[in-house]
Amino acid sequence: MNICFIGGGNMATALIGGLLGKGFSAAQISVVEIDAANRERLKSTYDNIVVFAEQDQLTIAKSDVVVLAVKPQHMEAVAVQLGQMLSAGTIVLTIAAGIRIKNLAKWLGNQNKGFVLVRAMPNTPALVRAGIAGLYSFPIKEMLPPQQLKQIETIMGAVGSFVWVRSEGDMDAVTAVSGSGPAYFFYFIEALEQAGKELGLPEKTARTLALETALGAAKLAHESTENPATLRARVTSKNGTTERALLSMEANHVKQHIITAAHAAAARSREMGDELGDELGGESGGNQ
């Protein structure tokens, strides 16, 4: 499988590192990156990977998968140029937030070329190969040839795990829960660290306790067959310290505030799709 990345930022770099770690050769991977500093960083980080300053037609035509890793506001210009270079049936995978498949198809000129279009929403733990990505494709997953399905899953699985969603609209929920989710956990860790310092712990000690507790709790929840509510109940002794803390959170509606925040993130994801769609002259929203 030959893969060409359009854009060489942090997520593309993480995917490249993951693929190389899974046994891919540098000869199978190429990158188009317009920024000179980023090109030098990629070349120094990954030996023998070909990095272009602009889209190379021959390389792109030979690619089985093209990963669009540019900013959403640059996607239309990149896709319009790219569509003329792609071979029929190529997998085009975008990791840019808010880019709907109908918009991408229009920009690429997909009508007669039969590209497989994939939306992926990874998250930043991919940088340490512990990410989770939501995936949606057109044609839908069930209609993809096994080889192409394996290629898509191999790329995203190189930096963690993935889930396929039932409809493109579900990608807004994926964005809210896992795409933005790491920031929620960082926020909680930040608060727990601050509490430790206010209670008299040295900063380094408070940070270590907060980080290791978050890591351990996530690992326990991940490996347990019991749901988080049951695990929480097992930590909570009657009239104990944990119960007192949880009662305080319940009194302050902490759980509902987290749920409300996720709904706000999903709403913003839908808005971004509408805004990008509006740039097409009002063609926004909807699933394929």
N, C-alpha and C positions, 0 to 999 in steps of 0.2 A: 504494500500500500504506500503510495506517494502522497504526502500531505504538504500543502502550501498554506502558510499563515499570512494573512494580510493584516499587518500590524504586529508589532513585537513588544507590547507592553507586559505588565506583570502577569496577567492571566495567560497570555500566549507563552511567556517564558516558563511558567509553571507547567503548562501542558507539554511543552517541548522537553523539559527535564524529566517529566513523568514518562513520556514515551521512550526516551533514551534509556531510562532506568528499567523499562519493560523489555528492552532488547532491540528496539528499533535502531537502525544505523543512521548516521548523519546524512548519508546519501539519500535517504527517504524523506528528508525534511528540508524545506526551504522557507524563507521568510522574506516578505516585502515590508520594509520599514523606511519611511521617508526621513526620519530624524537621524542625523549622523551620529549623535552620541549614543542613541539606542542601538544603532547598527554596530558600533564598536563594542558596546557592552555584550551584545549577543555573540559576536565573534570571539570575544575573549572568554566568555562563559562556556560556550559550546564549540569546541574545535570542529572544523571541517563542515559545519553547516553553511550552506550558501545563503547569503543575505543580500537581497537586491535593494537598490534605492527606489525603484519603481517597478510596476507590474511587468513581469517578463512573460511574453505570450507563449513561448515554447514550453517553459516550465509549468505554467498554469494549465496549458492544454494537456500535459502529461499527468496532471495531479488527479488522483482518485477522489480526494477530499480537499476542499478549500475552506479554511476556517477564517471567518471574518471577525477580526478582533480589533476593529477600529471604533472610535467613539460614535454614538448614535447619530450625532449631527453631521458626521462625515460619510455615513453609510450610503446615502443615495448616490453621491458622486463616484464613490469607489465601485458600487455595484453596477452602475451604468457602464463604466469602462470595462469592468470585469466580465460582464455578460457576453461581450463580443469575443472573449478569449477562451471561454470554457468549452469543453467537449460535452456533447450530449450525454445526459445521464449522470453528470458529476454531482457529488454530494456537496452542497453548500451549507455550512454550519455557522450560524451566527451566535456569538456570545454577548452581543450588545443588548442592553436593556431596552425594552419598549419597541423593538423592531418587529412588526407583525409580518407574518408570512405573505399575506396578500400584497403588502407594500414591497417586500423584498422581491417577490415574483415579478412585479411590474417593473421595478428598476432593472432587474437582470434580463428582462425580455424573455421570460420563461415559456411563453406559449407553445413554441414549437421545438423546444430543446429538452424538455423532460427532466430538468434538474430535480434532484431530491433536496428539498429545503428543510433545514432542521433549526429549530430554536433551542438553545441551551441556556439555562440560567445556573451557572456555577456560583460558588461563593469563595471568599478569601482563604479559608482553610485549605483550599487546593494548593496554596503556596507551600504547605508542608505535607501535601499528598493525603490530606484528611478531609477533602471537600465532599460536598453532596450537590448534585446538579439535577434540575428538572429538565425533561426533554419532551419536545413535541415536534412532529414532522408532518410534511405533506409531500407525497402520499403518507397516510397514517402508518404507524408502526406495523400493523397487521398486514399491510399490503407491500411492505418492503421485501426485496429479495434477501434471503438469509445472509449473504455475503455483505451486503451494504449495511444491514442491521448490526452485524458484528463489527464492521469498521467504525460505525458511529459509537458503539458502546466501548470499543477498545480505546478510542481517543479520550472519552470522558472518564472511563474507568482508570485511566493512567494516573489520575490525581485524586482518586477517592471512589465514591459510589455514585449512583444515579437512580432516578425514578422516572418512568414514563407517565405522563398525565393524559387524561381522556380527551381533553379539548384544549384549544389554544387559550381560551379564557382562563383556564386553570393556571396558566403561567403567571398571572397576576398574584395568585395566592402563593405560588412557589416563591416569587420575588419577595413577598411580605414575610413568609415564614423562614426560609433558608437563605435567600439572597441577602436580605437585610439582617437576618437573624444573628449573625456573629456580633454585630454592633450591640444588640440587646444584651448579649452575654458579657461583652466587654464592659458595658455600662453597669451591670450587676456586680462584676468583679471589682470595678472601680469603686462602687459604693461600699462593698464589703471591706475593701482595703482601707477606705477612709474611716469606716467605723472602727476597725482595728487600731488605727492611729489615734483616734479620739479616745479610745479606751486605754491608751498608754503604751501600745506596742511600738517598737521601732519600725520605721517605714519598710525596711527590707523584710522584717519578720511578718508584718501585716500583709505585704504583697505575696510572699511565699505561701502563707496560709490560705489566702484567698484563691490564688492560682491553683494550688495543689488540690484544694477542696473542690473547685469547679471541675478540674480534670478527673478526679476520682469519682465524683458524683455522676458525671457524664459516662464514664467507663462502666460504672455499676449499672446505670440505667440501660446502657447499650447491651450489656452482656446478660442482664437478668431477663427472665421470662415473665416477670411481674410488671405491671404498669407503674408509671411514676407516682400515681396517687397512693398505691399500696406501699411503695418504697418510702414515700414521705411519712405515711402513718407509722411505719416501723421505727422511724427515727424519733417519733413524737411520743414521749412518755407523759402520762397524765400529770398535770401540775408541774411539768418540768420546764427547762429553759427553752427547748425547741417549741413547745406549745405556746409559751408566752410570746415568742417572736412571731409565730404564725398567726396568733390572734391579733397582734399588732398589724400585721400585713393585711389580714382580712378586714379589720376595722378601717383601714386606709384604702381598701378596694384595690390592692396592688394587682391581683390577678386580672380584674376587669380592665385596669389601666393598660396592662400588657396586651390584652386582647384588642382593646380599642386602638392601641398603637399599630398593631398588625393590620387592622382594617384600614387605618390611615395610609399605611405603606401600599396596600393593595390598590386603594383608590388613586394614589399618585402614579402607580404603575399603569393603570388604565388611562389616566390623563396623559401620560407621556406617549402612549400609543396613539391616542387621539391627536395630540399635537404633531407628531411625526406624520400621521395620516393626513392631517390638514394641509401639510406642505405639498401633498399630491393633488391639491385642488378639491379638498373636501372628502376624499375617499378614505374613510377611517372606520375602524372597528370591524367587528365580525370575524367569524372563523372561516377557514377554507371549507 
